[in-house]
Amino acid sequence: MKGWSLIGMVCLLVFAAGCNSPGGQEVVEESLNLADVEGLVRQAAAYADSAGQEAALAEFMKKDGRFSQGALYVYAYDYNGTLLAHPCSPGFVGTDQANGTDVRGLPVNRIGAYTAESGGGFMTYLYPAPEGGAFDAKAPDAAVPRIGYVAPAGETWWIGSGIYLSDLVGDRSSCPVAAMINLVERGAAYGREHGTEAAFAEIGDQSGKFVDADGHYIYAYDYNGTLLAHPYLPEKVGTNLIAKQGPFGMEMIRALAETAESGGGFVVFVWPNPDQEDREELKIGYVLPVDDTWWVGSGVYLSEITGTDASLPSPTS
């Protein structure tokens, strides 16, 4: 993620990680869309309903089965967090993954279970992109967004699938994540060139160059989590928000600050969406360091990518 532009990577078709090789991930070219992801999960749920849980889980475990299609495959969990089926990670089947997170701390499995239990829907999280046919699941520098879909399968378990955002076919010119990355890259460059005073004034200006026509904007923090500039939260400037937690317990500002301090990259977190009556929603963030004292970031809500209501019900625990 460090030292080069991600704009083209996010919107262009690239190679996806399949699970056809015995030792890991085989790189398979795909042309997929969100309907493919949702459709596969819904088909798997219908199959589970007709064939029963045992037969369905056996089918889900097959790398060459009807629900493993190269880069696209399904996995299954129960609502206690136990992994029930995964064609690419058979060694983890039967283990407790209830508190599993992505590389930046997003509680993916809790959110997936909650979304499925609420009827199903899209979600997003970070997952390492493969290099040379394999990936390191704990390498944050390689983590990029995946878009997933989850659905209930009976009353005790659920099914999910996902693909890299960069593998989705669509209109490249309107890719909101690419526009967000461009905004952050320009903001970081402006801060380095013009200094903090000018940069904070420009970032904090709702009519400035860092608020685009779609309402996307950048913000600035120091590495301790103090807000330095924000076009829509001027009353919070000077406030330390490092310990601010989302509804699932993630400390979002801490994750963003640590990512920026390590060189920059993506972070997925939960944040209120003002266009959806401030309902909580997953958001793909991108951050970059400006210098050794402060950083800039921006974000795109999941609903901007899926075109559907992606708000999350508030968790009860």
Helices and strands as residue ranges (DSSP letters): H 7-11, E 15-17, E 27-29, H 34-51, H 53-60, E 68-69, E 72-73, E 75-78, E 83-85, G 90-92, H 108-117, E 121-128, G 140-142, E 143-153, E 157-164, G 165-167, G 172-174, H 176-194, H 196-203, E 219-222, E 227-229, G 234-236, H 252-261, E 265-273, G 274-276, E 279-289, E 294-301, H 302-306
